[in-house]
């Protein structure tokens, strides 16, 4: 297993190296005269350009600049925002819990409905039940996230007044951001505040989890049907085992392998920033931060966040690979 993990880590190194080179050249290829002008944007003056050039070492040879850039990254220095001067790493640690909370809510919704729907469709293939589940999954994949988000907000927030449509918590509540996880902070504050936090999480979780829901449903259905036709399943039924025992011990135990992989990949994608969902629901996470940074031409933040997103995605993929190897030991020797 150790050799398997080392091989996966070695594969990730050239990916991060190539991405760091692209991001390093990103500022230097932007139109406007140079990286200092790109950072400053409309605020560029000869004095500020000279100051940024000296501070960031932009007057040094390109390879020296790259080595300095990588050295800062290895020490956890992702730069600072030109707009407010706040360190990217510190701001990320504040905003990332909101994205994690939204991701968990979306996964609970997607896994909690997607896998049972997939199993239901697989038990009745080519029937009207299978047809309804297929339509639901196609609907989930086809509808854009921002359309679904605004629709949910309009129906359940504006028309019915059932659920809040923006933010993580009611700003009037006296809750101190201790962990920056809204639900945990609400629990620490006591009273009924956790109900408000959960209510704020429902609509964005549904909007974000609809596409993963459709994917999990289709993958579960296909995997269960494929495993159900294997020889060992027919042998187990011929031995007189009950349907429940066959489903639990033979079908789902093997059908979980591709489903687990897809869940891991979707988790990595969601953690990398639910940009549209966070924007629609004014969710103060990493995704909305990316949008505001792009709008403000805060390229240092954008550059750093792309690299952080890639690292998160590679880390989640590594965890999925290791988990898959535990579920299917044969993969370690392939």
Protein Blocks (a to p, Z undefined) as FASTA:
>chain_A
ZZmmmmmmmmmmmmmmmmmmmmmmmmmmpghhiaklmmnmmmlcfklmmmmmmmnopmbc
fklmmmmmmmmmmnopgbjafklopafklmmmmmmmmmmmmmmmmmmmmmmmmmmmmmmm
mmmghiaklmmmmmmmmmmmmpcfklmmmmmmmmmmmmnomaccedjbdfkbccddfkop
aklmmmmngpjllmmmmmmmmmmmmmmmmmmmmmmmmmmmmmmmmmmmpmklmmmmmnop
afklmmmmmmmmmmmmmmmmmmmmmmmmmmnopfklmmmnopabfklmmmmmmmnopakl
mmmmmmmmmmmmmmmmmmmmmmmmmmmmmlmmZZ
